[in-house]
Amino acid sequence: IKEAVVDKDRSLDFDFIFGRIEPDGKRSKMIPIDGQQRLTTLLLLYWYAAYKKDRLVEVRNNLSNFSYKIRPSAERFLKYFIKYNLESIGNKSSMSTKVTNESWFCHQWKLDPTVQGMLEMLDSIHSLFSDVPGLFDCLYNENRITFQFKKMEELGLNDDVYIKMNSRGK
């Protein structure tokens, strides 16, 4: 990811994300069946880029379209995480410490493996990208990181395939 961000001649394709599209009022929503970790990483990276550039307010509506429906605690964490601003931190501070010290953070979320993973990823992103110039512009304007979405129904597949593949560790 960092190479695609730093080198203007590079890009990164996150490969296929499998899922379905469901109507949601006036628009549709993408329901990923496979690829949630890659999408979560992208969300956190986009959030971090906006945070570092002090532009969270203008991108908050787009980021808030991402949610978790499998674990209610992860869904609530993500809502609060995107809704509230964090105070600025120095490059030596841990993002996870900063987030978990916020007044809105529910300490029971530390027991949720999805939230734990997001906090660890934030620390990794901060460690790798804190000194990268132009991160926001690269992500929001240049589209160097992409993925391809495949509808399960077009492939004649349903959620059972994903469940079987994951249960076998594939």
Residue frames as qw, qx, qy, qz and C-alpha x, y, z in Angstrom:
[[0.000, 0.888, 0.460, 0.000, 0.00, 0.00, 0.00],
 [0.306, -0.802, 0.081, 0.506, 2.74, 2.41, 0.96],
 [0.423, -0.131, 0.576, 0.687, 4.60, 1.84, -2.31],
 [0.203, 0.605, 0.656, 0.403, 1.45, 2.67, -4.29],
 [0.158, -0.935, -0.287, 0.139, 1.03, 5.87, -2.27],
 [0.410, -0.694, 0.243, 0.540, 4.64, 7.03, -2.33],
 [0.316, -0.161, 0.658, 0.664, 5.49, 6.16, -5.95],
 [0.455, 0.491, 0.085, -0.738, 3.31, 8.07, -8.44],
 [0.427, 0.367, -0.682, -0.467, 4.08, 5.47, -11.11],
 [0.129, -0.023, -0.985, 0.113, 2.66, 2.62, -9.04],
 [0.628, -0.242, -0.056, -0.737, -0.82, 1.50, -8.15],
 [0.109, -0.107, 0.949, -0.274, -2.32, -1.34, -6.15],
 [0.644, -0.147, -0.419, -0.623, -5.30, -3.48, -7.01],
 [0.422, -0.291, 0.696, -0.503, -6.77, -5.20, -3.95],
 [0.051, -0.020, -0.970, -0.237, -8.13, -7.90, -6.26],
 [0.398, -0.391, -0.619, -0.553, -11.70, -9.13, -6.08],
 [0.265, -0.014, 0.612, -0.745, -14.20, -8.31, -3.37],
 [0.244, -0.263, -0.859, -0.364, -17.15, -10.69, -3.56],
 [0.134, 0.257, 0.605, -0.741, -20.60, -9.75, -2.36],
 [0.136, 0.606, 0.741, 0.255, -23.99, -8.49, -3.36],
 [0.031, -0.142, -0.030, -0.989, -25.74, -5.19, -4.00],
 [0.090, -0.564, -0.804, 0.165, -28.92, -4.46, -2.06],
 [0.022, -0.698, -0.280, -0.659, -31.34, -1.54, -2.46],
 [0.391, -0.397, -0.507, 0.658, -31.19, 0.98, 0.37],
 [0.098, 0.756, 0.274, -0.587, -33.73, 3.74, -0.14],
 [0.467, 0.840, -0.043, -0.274, -32.71, 5.97, -3.04],
 [0.261, 0.698, -0.662, -0.082, -29.37, 4.25, -3.47],
 [0.940, -0.004, -0.339, -0.032, -27.82, 0.81, -3.20],
 [0.400, -0.751, 0.514, -0.110, -25.39, -0.62, -0.72],
 [0.622, 0.403, -0.671, 0.010, -22.59, -3.08, -1.28],
 [0.809, -0.468, 0.272, -0.231, -22.61, -6.06, 1.06],
 [0.346, 0.574, -0.742, -0.016, -19.17, -7.71, 0.93],
 [0.963, -0.213, -0.063, -0.153, -19.12, -11.43, 1.61],
 [0.850, -0.128, 0.036, 0.509, -15.36, -11.68, 1.18],
 [0.442, 0.491, 0.027, 0.750, -12.87, -8.82, 1.49],
 [0.379, -0.881, -0.262, -0.112, -14.01, -7.15, 4.70],
 [0.664, -0.536, 0.034, 0.520, -10.48, -6.91, 6.09],
 [0.465, 0.175, 0.322, 0.806, -9.15, -5.25, 2.94],
 [0.057, -0.742, -0.388, -0.544, -12.07, -2.80, 2.92],
 [0.547, -0.803, -0.199, 0.128, -11.61, -2.04, 6.61],
 [0.639, -0.261, 0.138, 0.710, -7.92, -1.37, 6.02],
 [0.258, 0.433, 0.369, 0.781, -8.82, 1.04, 3.22],
 [0.300, -0.839, -0.364, -0.270, -11.42, 2.78, 5.40],
 [0.628, -0.684, -0.078, 0.363, -8.92, 3.25, 8.21],
 [0.557, -0.031, 0.252, 0.791, -6.26, 4.49, 5.80],
 [0.076, 0.623, 0.395, 0.671, -8.67, 7.00, 4.24],
 [0.463, -0.841, -0.277, -0.038, -9.76, 8.12, 7.72],
 [0.677, -0.461, 0.028, 0.573, -6.13, 8.51, 8.79],
 [0.424, 0.256, 0.309, 0.812, -5.23, 10.54, 5.70],
 [0.140, -0.763, -0.345, -0.529, -8.15, 12.91, 6.35],
 [0.630, -0.728, -0.207, 0.173, -7.29, 13.07, 10.05],
 [0.650, -0.243, 0.100, 0.714, -3.66, 13.98, 9.38],
 [0.233, 0.319, 0.343, 0.852, -4.70, 16.66, 6.87],
 [0.099, 0.326, 0.489, -0.803, -7.42, 17.98, 9.25],
 [0.365, 0.086, -0.434, -0.819, -10.12, 17.27, 6.66],
 [0.031, 0.182, 0.969, -0.162, -12.30, 14.75, 8.50],
 [0.329, 0.461, 0.418, -0.710, -15.30, 17.06, 8.56],
 [0.460, 0.485, -0.308, -0.677, -15.51, 17.20, 4.77],
 [0.425, 0.218, -0.835, -0.272, -15.15, 13.43, 4.23],
 [0.297, -0.085, 0.786, -0.536, -17.11, 12.23, 7.26],
 [0.736, 0.259, 0.164, -0.603, -20.35, 11.60, 5.33],
 [0.700, 0.422, -0.537, -0.212, -18.60, 9.31, 2.85],
 [0.196, 0.321, -0.871, 0.316, -16.72, 7.43, 5.56],
 [0.447, -0.043, 0.612, -0.651, -19.88, 6.96, 7.61],
 [0.782, 0.228, -0.249, -0.523, -21.40, 4.89, 4.79],
 [0.529, 0.251, -0.803, 0.110, -19.15, 2.03, 5.90],
 [0.597, -0.438, 0.369, -0.562, -20.56, -0.12, 8.70],
 [0.156, 0.153, -0.973, 0.070, -20.41, -3.56, 10.27],
 [0.704, -0.228, -0.131, -0.660, -23.59, -5.55, 10.68],
 [0.754, 0.000, -0.655, 0.054, -22.08, -8.78, 11.98],
 [0.503, -0.263, -0.566, 0.598, -20.78, -7.52, 15.31],
 [0.132, -0.901, -0.362, -0.200, -22.97, -4.81, 16.87],
 [0.517, -0.741, 0.014, 0.428, -20.10, -3.61, 19.08],
 [0.502, -0.071, 0.407, 0.760, -17.84, -3.11, 16.03],
 [0.139, 0.671, 0.525, 0.506, -20.66, -1.26, 14.28],
 [0.315, -0.917, -0.239, 0.046, -21.10, 1.09, 17.26],
 [0.587, -0.492, 0.185, 0.616, -17.36, 1.63, 17.59],
 [0.427, 0.213, 0.480, 0.736, -17.07, 2.57, 13.93],
 [0.022, -0.836, -0.450, -0.312, -20.00, 5.00, 14.17],
 [0.427, -0.874, -0.059, 0.225, -18.42, 6.82, 17.09],
 [0.645, -0.256, 0.322, 0.644, -14.93, 6.63, 15.61],
 [0.334, 0.406, 0.477, 0.704, -16.06, 8.36, 12.43],
 [0.142, -0.861, -0.436, -0.220, -18.46, 10.78, 14.12],
 [0.434, -0.882, -0.009, 0.183, -16.10, 12.35, 16.67],
 [0.446, 0.779, -0.339, 0.281, -12.86, 14.20, 16.06],
 [0.826, -0.323, -0.197, 0.418, -9.72, 13.09, 17.82],
 [0.173, -0.942, 0.176, 0.226, -7.37, 15.66, 19.20],
 [0.578, 0.700, -0.412, 0.080, -4.13, 16.00, 17.27],
 [0.873, -0.431, 0.170, 0.152, -1.41, 13.60, 18.32],
 [0.046, -0.777, 0.569, 0.265, 2.31, 13.62, 17.89],
 [0.691, 0.411, -0.553, -0.219, 4.04, 11.11, 15.65],
 [0.193, 0.298, -0.879, 0.317, 5.34, 9.19, 18.66],
 [0.533, -0.045, 0.510, -0.674, 1.89, 8.65, 20.18],
 [0.137, 0.119, 0.972, 0.150, -0.05, 5.47, 19.65],
 [0.381, -0.173, -0.383, -0.823, -3.29, 5.87, 17.70],
 [0.573, -0.350, -0.732, -0.117, -4.93, 3.07, 19.66],
 [0.354, -0.313, -0.546, 0.692, -4.08, 4.74, 22.96],
 [0.102, 0.043, -0.041, -0.993, -5.47, 8.03, 21.70],
 [0.497, -0.230, -0.560, -0.621, -8.72, 6.38, 20.54],
 [0.587, -0.360, -0.718, 0.101, -9.20, 4.30, 23.69],
 [0.282, -0.250, -0.438, 0.816, -8.66, 7.40, 25.86],
 [0.189, -0.273, -0.301, -0.894, -11.49, 9.30, 24.16],
 [0.367, -0.014, 0.547, -0.752, -14.58, 9.93, 26.33],
 [0.758, 0.199, -0.113, -0.610, -16.87, 8.20, 23.81],
 [0.486, 0.312, -0.814, -0.066, -14.82, 4.99, 23.76],
 [0.853, -0.350, 0.083, -0.379, -16.55, 2.09, 25.54],
 [0.139, -0.607, 0.781, -0.046, -13.87, -0.06, 27.16],
 [0.781, 0.074, 0.593, -0.180, -15.88, -3.23, 26.48],
 [0.687, 0.692, -0.126, -0.184, -15.00, -2.69, 22.81],
 [0.011, -0.683, 0.730, 0.021, -11.47, -3.82, 23.68],
 [0.582, -0.093, 0.793, -0.152, -12.94, -7.33, 23.97],
 [0.751, 0.574, 0.213, -0.246, -14.27, -7.29, 20.41],
 [0.702, -0.138, 0.470, 0.518, -11.73, -8.90, 18.04],
 [0.439, 0.693, 0.376, 0.432, -12.86, -6.67, 15.15],
 [0.142, -0.983, 0.014, -0.112, -12.30, -3.51, 17.21],
 [0.673, -0.562, 0.351, 0.327, -8.97, -4.88, 18.45],
 [0.686, 0.228, 0.460, 0.516, -7.92, -5.48, 14.85],
 [0.238, 0.876, 0.235, 0.348, -8.96, -1.96, 13.82],
 [0.375, -0.912, 0.152, 0.063, -6.98, -0.42, 16.69],
 [0.721, -0.304, 0.446, 0.435, -3.91, -2.48, 15.78],
 [0.566, 0.511, 0.425, 0.488, -4.28, -1.48, 12.13],
 [0.003, -0.984, -0.093, -0.150, -4.52, 2.20, 13.11],
 [0.543, -0.724, 0.330, 0.267, -1.22, 1.85, 14.97],
 [0.699, 0.035, 0.522, 0.487, 0.35, 0.19, 11.93],
 [0.369, 0.782, 0.349, 0.362, -0.99, 2.84, 9.58],
 [0.215, -0.974, 0.064, 0.014, 0.28, 5.59, 11.86],
 [0.661, -0.494, 0.428, 0.369, 3.69, 3.94, 12.05],
 [0.624, 0.184, 0.565, 0.508, 3.95, 3.50, 8.27],
 [0.276, 0.676, 0.461, 0.504, 2.24, 6.63, 6.97],
 [0.296, -0.840, -0.266, 0.368, 2.82, 9.40, 9.53],
 [0.279, -0.608, 0.292, 0.684, 5.65, 10.87, 7.48],
 [0.433, 0.303, 0.692, 0.492, 4.19, 10.32, 3.98],
 [0.116, 0.398, -0.002, -0.910, 3.59, 13.64, 2.23],
 [0.409, 0.187, -0.458, -0.767, 0.56, 13.90, -0.02],
 [0.096, 0.106, 0.982, -0.127, -1.25, 10.91, 1.49],
 [0.372, 0.518, 0.509, -0.578, -4.64, 12.62, 1.43],
 [0.418, 0.603, -0.269, -0.624, -4.35, 13.79, -2.19],
 [0.125, 0.273, -0.917, -0.264, -3.09, 10.42, -3.35],
 [0.135, 0.235, 0.942, -0.200, -6.01, 8.56, -1.79],
 [0.293, 0.624, 0.517, -0.507, -8.81, 11.02, -2.41],
 [0.360, 0.758, -0.114, -0.532, -7.78, 12.43, -5.79],
 [0.185, 0.571, -0.718, -0.352, -5.52, 9.98, -7.59],
 [0.918, 0.051, 0.116, -0.377, -7.22, 6.60, -7.05],
 [0.313, 0.564, -0.763, -0.032, -4.03, 4.57, -7.02],
 [0.160, -0.069, 0.944, -0.279, -5.58, 1.91, -4.76],
 [0.627, 0.058, -0.279, -0.725, -8.48, 0.03, -6.29],
 [0.372, -0.028, 0.916, -0.148, -10.42, -3.21, -6.01],
 [0.366, -0.017, -0.658, -0.657, -12.79, -5.10, -8.27],
 [0.519, 0.006, 0.574, -0.634, -16.27, -5.98, -7.05],
 [0.299, 0.003, -0.862, -0.409, -17.92, -9.21, -8.20],
 [0.664, -0.168, 0.154, -0.712, -21.57, -9.91, -7.48],
 [0.350, -0.165, 0.911, -0.145, -22.04, -13.39, -6.03],
 [0.665, 0.419, 0.497, -0.368, -25.34, -13.87, -7.86],
 [0.532, 0.716, -0.305, -0.333, -23.71, -13.19, -11.23],
 [0.143, 0.486, -0.862, -0.013, -21.30, -16.01, -10.49],
 [0.772, -0.167, -0.513, -0.337, -24.12, -18.32, -9.39],
 [0.467, 0.032, -0.713, 0.522, -22.81, -18.37, -5.83],
 [0.471, -0.773, -0.234, -0.353, -24.31, -17.66, -2.43],
 [0.279, -0.793, 0.415, -0.348, -22.92, -16.95, 1.05],
 [0.951, -0.245, 0.184, -0.050, -22.42, -20.68, 1.71],
 [0.802, 0.449, -0.149, 0.364, -19.35, -20.77, -0.57],
 [0.094, 0.738, -0.370, 0.556, -17.60, -18.10, 1.50],
 [0.695, -0.534, 0.320, -0.360, -18.50, -19.85, 4.76],
 [0.993, 0.028, 0.073, 0.088, -17.14, -23.17, 3.46],
 [0.619, 0.587, -0.238, 0.465, -13.92, -21.58, 2.15],
 [0.130, -0.726, 0.391, -0.551, -13.24, -19.79, 5.43],
 [0.844, -0.408, 0.238, -0.254, -13.97, -22.84, 7.54],
 [0.952, 0.147, 0.038, 0.266, -11.22, -24.64, 5.58],
 [0.467, -0.682, 0.178, 0.535, -8.78, -21.76, 5.98],
 [0.577, 0.321, 0.467, 0.588, -8.60, -21.00, 2.25]]
